[in-house]
Amino acid sequence: MMTKTEIPGMDELRKNIKAYNSMREELEQNHFGRIALFHDGSLVAVYNDRNDAYDIACEKFGLGNFSLREIGENPASFGGASLYLDLVSVEN
């Protein structure tokens, strides 16, 4: 039996994925190809440059406390956390 162990940053990631999915259509219509910055389940800003978005997010929220997403693109692999995210999405 698999026990549920919280991976640091996963709660933030889940909230931000849910936020992106809830506004995906609007973001893709208005900002396709740009970089969305999410924090605590809310869209903070949309940027043209991933490096700018990353630098601003690190300064404002600290590493691991935000998510960046290229609007309209499938997310990158989350590595080992992918299994955890799949289990969470099945449970919710």
Secondary structure, 3 states (H helix, E strand, C coil): CCCCCCCCCHHHHHHHHHHHHHHHHHHHHHHCCCEEEEECCEEEEEECCHHHHHHHHHHHHCCCCCEEEECCCCCCCCCCHHHHHHHHHHHC
